[in-house]
Amino acid sequence: MSQRRSDRKDQILQTLAQMLEASPGSKITTAKLAANLGVSEAALYRHFPSKTRMFESLIDFVEATLFSRITQILNEESNQLERCKKILTLFLVFCERNPGITRILSGDALTGEHERLRGRVAQVYDRIETQLRQCLRMAEVEEGWRTAIPVNTSANLLLALVEGRIAQFVRSDFGLLPTRAWDDQWSVATSGLSVPVPSTS
């Protein structure tokens, strides 16, 4: 029974994500979601106490997916700037493959929803930015270079570049892919990012 319940919850979340993708810019109500699933709204509430909790479950999926893979990147890649690129590339690829969920990450789908959802999304970005800062700080210790501007500002700049591409993806109704020309933009954005650590001798 519990497995069937879990499968049903997954089906609800998958349908919600599909509806967010299929109707860019529109608000998804529980009535529309229930109709799409062919069930009553009461049936939805047997699995989720509210639509807010449905959105939170999708954000849970984002966090579990991204941060498990970020851990893998950190284990497999030692170059700090390459770590930053792979982390942000992972984020862009995830958004490209999950357009409906990307509407949540961009805030587009959260208009009129519970305020705590914005806090949960902000937490995702904050965790990524924190990881970028850690990588950039380690570069000075391990690789003999530091950022040309303060580490916090540098990490924020890199994240802002990705946030902008995600916003364009949503604004274009998913037509402008976030990974398009990403390598070229990364090269330009980071070409002046690093400077050698001054010798103390």
C-alpha positions as CSV (number, residue, x, y, z in Angstrom):
1,M,0.0,0.0,0.0
2,S,2.8,2.4,0.9
3,Q,4.5,1.8,-2.4
4,R,1.3,2.6,-4.3
5,R,0.9,5.7,-2.2
6,S,4.5,6.7,-3.1
7,D,3.9,6.0,-6.7
8,R,0.8,8.2,-6.6
9,K,2.7,11.1,-5.0
10,D,5.4,10.8,-7.7
11,Q,2.7,10.9,-10.4
12,I,1.1,14.0,-8.9
13,L,4.5,15.8,-8.8
14,Q,5.4,14.7,-12.3
15,T,2.1,15.9,-13.6
16,L,2.5,19.3,-11.8
17,A,6.0,19.7,-13.4
18,Q,4.6,18.8,-16.8
19,M,1.8,21.4,-16.4
20,L,4.2,24.1,-15.4
21,E,6.2,23.3,-18.5
22,A,3.2,23.1,-20.8
23,S,1.7,26.4,-19.6
24,P,4.5,28.9,-19.2
25,G,3.4,32.0,-17.4
26,S,0.1,30.6,-16.1
27,K,-0.9,29.7,-12.6
28,I,-1.5,26.0,-11.9
29,T,-4.4,25.5,-9.5
30,T,-5.2,22.3,-7.6
31,A,-8.5,22.1,-9.5
32,K,-6.5,22.1,-12.8
33,L,-4.1,19.6,-11.5
34,A,-6.8,17.3,-10.2
35,A,-8.6,17.5,-13.6
36,N,-5.4,16.7,-15.4
37,L,-4.9,13.6,-13.3
38,G,-8.6,12.6,-13.5
39,V,-9.1,12.7,-9.7
40,S,-10.8,14.9,-7.2
41,E,-9.1,17.7,-5.3
42,A,-9.8,15.7,-2.2
43,A,-7.8,12.9,-3.6
44,L,-4.8,15.2,-4.0
45,Y,-5.0,16.3,-0.4
46,R,-4.8,12.7,0.7
47,H,-1.2,12.8,-0.6
48,F,-0.3,16.4,0.0
49,P,-1.8,18.7,2.6
50,S,-1.5,21.7,0.3
51,K,-0.2,22.9,-3.1
52,T,2.7,24.6,-1.2
53,R,3.8,21.1,0.0
54,M,3.7,19.9,-3.6
55,F,6.0,22.7,-4.6
56,E,8.3,22.0,-1.7
57,S,8.5,18.4,-2.7
58,L,9.7,19.5,-6.2
59,I,12.3,21.7,-4.5
60,D,13.3,18.7,-2.3
61,F,14.0,16.9,-5.6
62,V,16.1,19.8,-6.9
63,E,18.2,19.8,-3.8
64,A,18.7,16.0,-3.7
65,T,19.6,15.9,-7.3
66,L,21.9,18.9,-7.5
67,F,23.8,18.5,-4.3
68,S,24.5,14.8,-4.5
69,R,26.0,15.5,-7.9
70,I,27.9,18.5,-6.7
71,T,29.5,16.2,-4.1
72,Q,30.5,13.8,-6.9
73,I,32.1,16.7,-8.8
74,L,34.1,17.7,-5.7
75,N,35.3,14.2,-5.3
76,E,36.3,13.7,-9.0
77,E,37.6,17.2,-10.0
78,S,40.6,18.9,-8.2
79,N,41.0,22.1,-10.2
80,Q,39.0,24.7,-8.4
81,L,37.9,26.9,-11.3
82,E,36.9,23.7,-13.2
83,R,34.9,22.7,-10.2
84,C,33.0,26.0,-10.4
85,K,32.3,25.5,-14.0
86,K,31.1,22.0,-13.6
87,I,28.8,22.9,-10.7
88,L,27.2,25.7,-12.7
89,T,27.0,23.6,-15.9
90,L,25.2,21.0,-13.8
91,F,22.7,23.6,-12.7
92,L,22.1,24.8,-16.3
93,V,21.7,21.3,-17.7
94,F,19.3,20.4,-14.9
95,C,17.2,23.5,-15.7
96,E,17.3,22.7,-19.4
97,R,16.0,19.2,-18.8
98,N,13.4,20.2,-16.3
99,P,11.7,23.4,-17.7
100,G,8.6,23.2,-15.4
101,I,10.7,23.0,-12.3
102,T,12.9,25.8,-13.6
103,R,9.8,28.1,-13.5
104,I,9.9,27.5,-9.7
105,L,13.6,28.2,-9.5
106,S,13.2,31.4,-11.4
107,G,10.3,32.5,-9.2
108,D,8.0,32.7,-12.2
109,A,5.6,30.0,-10.9
110,L,5.6,31.3,-7.3
111,T,3.6,34.5,-7.8
112,G,0.7,34.3,-5.3
113,E,2.2,31.2,-3.6
114,H,3.3,30.9,0.0
115,E,6.2,33.1,0.8
116,R,8.3,30.3,2.3
117,L,8.7,28.8,-1.2
118,R,10.8,31.8,-2.2
119,G,12.9,31.2,0.9
120,R,13.4,27.6,-0.1
121,V,14.5,28.6,-3.6
122,A,16.8,31.2,-2.3
123,Q,18.4,28.5,-0.1
124,V,19.2,26.5,-3.2
125,Y,21.0,29.5,-4.8
126,D,22.7,30.3,-1.5
127,R,24.1,26.8,-1.1
128,I,25.5,26.9,-4.7
129,E,27.1,30.3,-4.1
130,T,28.6,29.1,-0.8
131,Q,30.2,26.2,-2.7
132,L,31.6,28.5,-5.3
133,R,33.1,30.7,-2.6
134,Q,34.7,27.7,-1.0
135,C,36.3,26.6,-4.3
136,L,37.6,30.1,-5.0
137,R,39.1,30.3,-1.5
138,M,40.8,27.0,-1.9
139,A,42.4,28.1,-5.2
140,E,44.7,30.5,-3.2
141,V,45.7,27.8,-0.8
142,E,46.2,24.9,-3.3
143,E,46.8,26.5,-6.7
144,G,48.6,29.8,-6.0
145,W,46.1,32.2,-7.5
146,R,43.4,34.4,-6.0
147,T,40.4,36.2,-7.5
148,A,41.1,39.7,-8.9
149,I,38.1,41.0,-7.0
150,P,36.9,39.7,-3.5
151,V,35.9,36.1,-3.4
152,N,32.4,36.8,-2.3
153,T,31.9,39.2,-5.3
154,S,33.5,36.8,-7.7
155,A,31.2,33.9,-6.6
156,N,28.2,36.2,-6.9
157,L,29.2,37.3,-10.4
158,L,29.5,33.6,-11.6
159,L,26.1,32.7,-10.0
160,A,24.5,35.9,-11.5
161,L,25.6,34.8,-14.9
162,V,23.8,31.5,-14.5
163,E,20.7,33.1,-13.0
164,G,20.5,35.4,-16.0
165,R,20.6,32.5,-18.4
166,I,17.9,30.7,-16.4
167,A,15.7,33.8,-16.4
168,Q,16.1,34.1,-20.2
169,F,15.2,30.4,-20.6
170,V,11.9,31.0,-18.7
171,R,11.2,34.3,-20.4
172,S,11.7,32.8,-23.8
173,D,9.1,30.1,-23.0
174,F,12.0,27.7,-23.0
175,G,13.2,28.6,-26.4
176,L,16.6,30.1,-25.5
177,L,18.5,27.1,-24.0
178,P,20.6,28.0,-21.0
179,T,23.5,25.9,-22.2
180,R,23.8,27.6,-25.6
181,A,27.2,29.2,-26.0
182,W,27.8,28.6,-22.3
183,D,31.5,27.5,-22.8
184,D,32.2,30.7,-24.7
185,Q,30.6,32.9,-22.1
186,W,32.3,31.1,-19.3
187,S,35.7,31.7,-21.0
188,V,35.1,35.4,-21.3
189,A,33.6,35.8,-17.8
190,T,36.5,34.1,-16.2
191,S,39.4,35.4,-18.4
192,G,40.2,38.1,-15.9
193,L,39.0,36.4,-12.7
194,S,42.3,35.1,-11.4
195,V,45.6,36.8,-10.5
196,P,48.8,35.1,-9.1
197,V,49.2,35.2,-5.3
198,P,52.0,37.7,-4.6
199,S,55.3,36.2,-3.5
200,T,56.1,36.8,0.2
201,S,59.9,36.4,-0.3
